[in-house]
């Protein structure tokens, strides 16, 4: 796609170049400036800066040339600062040149320049703010504010928001509120001027949230969805975090909207989302099905149904939805393909995992998650050498990937390479230092003979997420490995009481080998699997 865009731009440039060649004249400063603009459009910033450097020599008093040059350098510097690379010598050396160009752009500005004076002062103020020079930045933002044109709504919003941030950082809360309120006024003016521009609705919602006005923010989102009909449901997904802030108020609003417009896809979709967020999966599924019947099928609606089954661990029904999506749409997207692969991992079907993993890697190239799952498949199929290759690949690309180290450690132990396994477990301890639900440190502590520390660590994980069935199940696995079967059964029972549903995985999980033949285990699994099966049967059919 990028190649096509580049070709189109080059074709567009040909008439200009041909004209210049035909005249047998050197480029003018204006020609070089326009060439630089074309380079920026295709992301060729090096050539753009080269053209601008030559243009400065021809016309050393052109505001536009300096403005574009400083914009390119400024964007690069700000991005590198955001990445934590501000101390880089190259970046530090660019800052004076960038500021010099910004100064010249302002000094040589005339009414004929492409950029307004307000924009130039804002650009320099924003850059100084990112460098931490708040007083100088504030002065520039003030000048930018004073020189705003009546129709510069978006620029006015940017000026006010950044000035408000400086007020907030300096402890001037009242001034922060005043600037943000004025920014909202510009959002309203922008919406009145162009009711179809989503920017003004979204920006206003963000400002209202930053001011603590969550109900107003939600009203703004609903207003946007009412004034600008959605083209795809993913547009609404972008507001997920905002809608979750006050779901009771969202439900109140959407109920009112549906009374007036009962077939509006936006209101119907939000209604189903609220049910999903509240974990009322039966109602959510019914609402998604009702939408499909009312407004027609859509990929995102079937994906939403799949998530209902996935989150309730009704994996067979979830798989049925994915298969139906493949029939309806010929294929499923990468995210859903990854979900499908995970379902096969849970069900202990390594051949199917392998097929999907290979297809994903063909599409994505390197992907650590897929390679680790493929390694699982190879190991389950007795192809340990291939599993080792995949794990080595992940570690070579991601030297801090603790999951790959742990799996490789287990492979080494399988073949008696205890010293190599020990090195891998020590790498896990080195990089896995946060006691949360993503940690696997307790397993390496156990393999290194530090059982007390392993138990303390996994108990810390459970304490941090006391109702997370995955963490509690993980504790059962560790206790089983240690031969502490009573403790393992206790944790397993608690996980099942809280809704554990990965019964297919449980039956082939090697960590539970010490439990699997115990009568208590068989009784426990039979009881709760029936409870889970009954729950899944109550959910509507896919």
N, C-alpha and C positions, 0 to 999 in steps of 0.2 A: 504494500500500500504506500509506504514511504517512497519507494522507487518511482511509483507512478506520479506522485506529487512533485518530486524533483524534476522528472521529465517534463511535466506540464509547465513548471516554472521556467525551465530552460527554453522550452518552445516559446514561452511568452517573452523571453529576453532576446530571442533571435532578431526580431525586427529592429530593436534598439541597437543591437550590436552591428547588424547589417548596415543600418543607417550611418553609424559612426565610421565603419570601415569605408563605406562608399564616399564619405566626405573626406576621407584620408586626413582626418584631423585627430589631435589628441583629445582624450576625454576632458570634459569640463568638470568643475567641482560639483555642479548639479548632477551631471551624469554619474559620477562616482557615488554621490549620495544616494541616488535612486538604485544603483547597483547594490549598494550596501543594504538598502531596505529589502531588496529581493533576497539577498543572502540571509538576512535575519528571518524572513518568512520560512525558509527551508532549514533553519537551524545552523547555518554555516557562519558562525560568529567570527572565526579567525579571518576569513576572507573579507567579511564585513568591516572589521577593524582595519584591515590592510587598505581597503578602498577609502575609508574615512581618514586614515593617516595621510594618504596622498591628497585627499580633498582639502584637508586643513592647510596644506602647503599652498594650494592654489587659491583658496579663499579663507584666510586666517581670521575672518570676522563673521563667519556664518554661524548663527545661533543653532540652526537645525543640525549642522554637522557635529558640533560639540555635544548637543543634547543626545543624539543617537549614540555617539561613541560612549558617553558617560552612562547611558542607560544600559548598554551591553556590559560594560565593566561592572557597573553597580549591581546588576542582577547576579552576575557571577560571584562577586564578593559576598553579597548578602546570602546567597545559597551556601557558600562555603562556610560562612559564619554559623549558619543554621546547622551545618554538619559537624560543627566543632573544630573546624580547621582554620580558625582565625589567626593562629600563630604561624601559619605557613609563610615562609619568606616571600614566596611569589605573590601571595595575597597582600601582604603588608606593603610590598613594593608597588602594587597597583593602586593602592588607596590614594596617594598624592596625585597621580595622573587622573584618576577618576574625579576627584574633587576639583582639580584644575579645569577639567572639561566642563564640569557643572557650573563652576564660576564663570567661565567664558560664555557658556550658553546663556546665562542670565545677563552678563555684561553686554553682549552683542544683540540682545533680543530686540525685535521690532514687531509692530502689529502684523507684519507679513509672515512672521515665522509660523511653522506648522504647529508648534506647541504654544499654549497660552503661557503668560508669565506666571500665573498661579500654578500651573502644572510644573514649571521649572523649579519654583521655590518648594513645592511639595516634594518633588523628586529629591532635591538636595536635603530637605528636612527629614524625609524618611530614611535616607542613607545615613545621615548624622545620628539619627535615633538608633539605628541598628549598630552603629559604632559605639554607642553609649554616651555621645555628646548631647545630653538632653537640653541644656540651655540654648545651644546654637540651633538644635533641631526645633525647639519651641519657637524661637524667633522666626525661623523660616516658615513654619506652619502658620504663624500669625500673619505674615506677609501674604502667604498663599490664600488665607481666609479673606483678607482685605481685598484681594484682587480677583476674587471669584466672579465669573460671568453668570448671568441669570440661568443659563441652560446647562451649566457644568454640575449637574446633580451628582453624578458618580464621583467626580473629583471632590466635591464639597463633602460628601460622606466620608471619603478616605481621609481628608484633611481633619475633619472633626473627630473621627475615631482615633487617629494617631495622637492628636493633641489631647484627647480625653485620657488615653493611656498614660501620657506623661503626667497629667494631673493626678491620676490615680496612684502612680508610682511615687509621686511627691506628697501624697497625703491630702490632696485637695478633692475630697469626695463630692462636694457640692458642684464644683466646676466640671468634674467628670460627668455628673448627672445632666448638667446643663448642655454640655457639648453633645452627649449621646441623645438627648431629647431633640436638639436641633438637627442631628443626623437623621433621626426618625422623620422629622418634618421634610427633609430633602427626599427621603424614601417615598413619602406620600406624594410630593411634587413629581418625582420621577414616575411613579405609578400612574398619576393623572395624565402625565405627558405621553406615556407609553404603557397602557394597561396590560400588554402582553409580555413585558420584560420581567422574567422570573427573578432577575438580580435584585430588584428593589424589595420584593416580598421576602426573599431569603435573607438579605442583609438586614432588613428590619427585624425579622425573627431573631437573628443572631444578636442584634443590639438589645432587644427586649430581654433575651435570656441573660446577657451580661449584666443587665440592670436588675435582675432578679424578678422580672415580670413574666413568669412562665405561662400564666393563663393568657396574657396578651400575645405572647409568642405563639401559642397554640391557635388562637383566633386568627393571627396573621397567616399561619400555614393553611388553615381551613379557607380563609379568604382567597389565598393564592390558588388553591385547588378548585374553588368555585369559579373564579374569574378566568383561569387558564385550564381548560380540560386536559387531563392527563393523556399522554400518548402511549405510555406503558406503565405497568404497575411498579416497576423499579423506581420510578420517580417518587412514589410514596415511601418506598423502603428507605430512601435517603433521610426521611424524617423520623426514623424509628426511635432514636434516642430522645428526640424532642417529645414525641407522643407518649413515651413511657414516663415522662416526668410527672404527669398528672392524668392517669388513665381514666379516673372517675370523671374529670372534666371533659376529656376527649369523648367519652361515651355519651355524656350529656349533650354535647354539641352534635355528634354524629346522629343521635336519635332524633334531634330536631331537624337536621338536614334530610334524613330519610323520610320523615313525615311529609315534607314538601316535595321531595324528589326520590321516590322509593326505588328507582332503577338506576340511580347514578352510580357508576362503577367505582368512583373514588370513595364515596361514603360506604358502599357495601364492603369494599376491600378493607377500609379502616375498621369497620365493625368486626370483621373476621380477625384482623390483626389484634384488636383489643382482647378478643376471646383467647387468642393464642398466647398473648403476653400474660394473661391471667391464668394460663394453664388449663383453661376449660377446652380441652382438645376435642371433645365430642361436639360441642357447640361450634367450634371453629371449623371442623370438618363439614358439618351440616351447612354452615354459611358459605364455605368455599364451593360446595356442590350446588347450592342455590344460585350462586353467582354464575357458575358455568351454565346452568339452565336458563338464567335470565339474560345475561349479556354475552354469552358465548364462551367457548373454551379459550384458554390462553396458557402458554408454557408456565408463566409465573404462578398461576393458580394451582396447577398440578404440582409444581415444586413446593408450594406452601402446604399442600396436602401431604406430600412426602415428609416434610419437616414435622408435621403433627405425629406421624407414625414413628419417625426417627426419634423424636424427643420422648415418646412414651415407650420406646424400645420394642415396638411391635414391628419387628424387622421384616417378617414375611409380607405383611401388608405394605410396608414401605417399598420392598423390592417389587411388589406387584405394580405399584404406582410408577416406579422408574421404568419398568418394562412397557407399561402402557404409554408412557411419554415417548419411548423409543419408537413405538408403533405409530403414534400420532405425528411425530415430528422427525422421523427417520433417525435422529440421533439425539443425545442429551449433551448439555454443555460440559465443560471441563470440571466444574465444581460438582455437578451431579454424578459425573463419571467417577470422581474421587470418592464420593459418598458410596457409590455402588461397590467400589473396590473395598472400602472399609466394611461394608456389610458382609462381603465374602470372607474377609479376615475374621470377623466375629463368628461367622458360621463354620469356620475351619475348612474352607474350600480353597486350598492353595493353588490348584490348577487354574481356577477362575481368576484368582487374584493376579497370578502371573500374566494371564492374557491381557487383563485390563492395565496392569502396570506397564507392560511393554507398549501398549497403544498410547498411554499417557506420556511415556518418555519419548516416543516418536514425535508427539505434538509439542511437548514442553522443553525437550532437551533435559538438562540436569534438573532434578528435583529431589531433595533429600528425603521428603516424606514418602515419595513413591519408591525410591531406592530401598529404604528401610523396610517397607512392606514387601518389596520384591525379594529382599534378603530373607524375610520370614518365610515366603513361599518356597524359595530354594531350600532352605533348611528343613521345612516340613516335608519336602519331596526327596530329602536325602542328598541334595546337591550342595553340600556344604562349601565346596570350593567356590562356586558361583556366589553363594551368600557372602563369603569372605571378600570377594572382589567388590561387591556392591557396598559393603560396609567400609572397606578401605577407600573407595571413591568418595563416600560421604565425608569421612574424616580428613581426606586430603583437601577437600573443598571447604569444609567447615571444621576446623581443628578444635572447636569448642562444643561439638554436638555430642552431648552426654548419652543420648539414646543409642547412637551408633557405637560409642565406646562400650556401653553395657552389653549390647548384643554381641559385639566382637569378643568381649571378655568371656561370655558364656560359650561361644564357639571354641575359644582357646581351651577352656576347661574341659570341654567334651573330648578333646584330643590330648589332654594331659599337659598342655603347654601352660603350666601354672604361673611361671614367671612373666610370660607375656600377658596373661590374664590379669595378673597383679598390676602391671603397668597401666593397663586400660582402666581398671577400677580406681587406681590412683588419679588418673585423669578425670574420672567422674567426680571424685572428691574435690579436685582442684577447681572445676568449673561449675559444679552443681552446688551452690552455696545458699540458695534461697529456699526456705522451708514452705513450699506451697504445693498446690495440687499438680504441678507439672514436674515435680522433683522425682528422681529415681535414686537419689543418694543412698537411701536405706539399703537397697539391694547390694550396692558395692561395699558398704560398711559390713554387711553380713558376709559377703564373699571374702573380705579381708580379715574376717575373724572378730570384728568389733560388734558383737551381737547387742550388747547393752546400748551402744550408741545408735545402732540401727533401729531398735525399738523406740528409743527416745525420739528419734527423728520422725518416724512414721506416725507416732502418737501426736507429734507437733503438727503434722499435716492434717490429721483428722480433727484436731482441736481447732484448726483454722477454718475447716469446712465440715462441721459436724454432721451435716445432712447430705453431703456429697457421697452418693453410693460408690462412685469410682474409688474415692480415697479409702473408704471403709473396706471395699473389696480388695484393694491393694494391700491393706494391713493383713487381711486374711491370707493372701498369697505369701507374704513374708513370714507369718507365723507358721504356715504349712511347711515352707522351706526349712525352717528351724526345727521342725518336728513338734512344735507346740500345738497339737491338734485341737485341744480344748479351746485355746485362745482363737485359733483359726476358725473353728465352728461358731464361736461366739460372734466374731466380726462378720462372718458370712451371714449368720441369721439376722444381724442388725441391718446389713445391706439389703437383704431381701425384704425385711419389714418396711424399709424406706423406698422400695420400688425397684430393686435390682431386676433387670430383665435380660441380661446377656447369658441366657442359659446354654445356648449352643457353644459359646466361647468357654464357659465354665467347664463343660464336659471334655474339652481337649486342652485346657490350660495346664502346661507341665508343672507349674508351681503348685498345683493342687493335687499332685500325684499321691501325696501322703494322706489325703482325705478321701479320695474317690471310692475306695472300697469299704469305708466305714459305714455301718448301718445308719448311724446318725446323719451322715452326709446324704445318703440316698433318700432317707425319710424327709430331710429338710428340703432337698431339691424337689422332690415329688410334690410336696405340699405347696410350695411357693410358685412352682412352675404352673400348677393348676390355677392358682390365684391370678397369675399374670396372663395365662391363656384366656381365662374368663374375662379379664379386663379388656384384652385386645378384641375379643369377639363382640364386645359391646360397641366398639367403634364402627362407624359406617363403613361399608365396603368401598374399596378404591374405585 
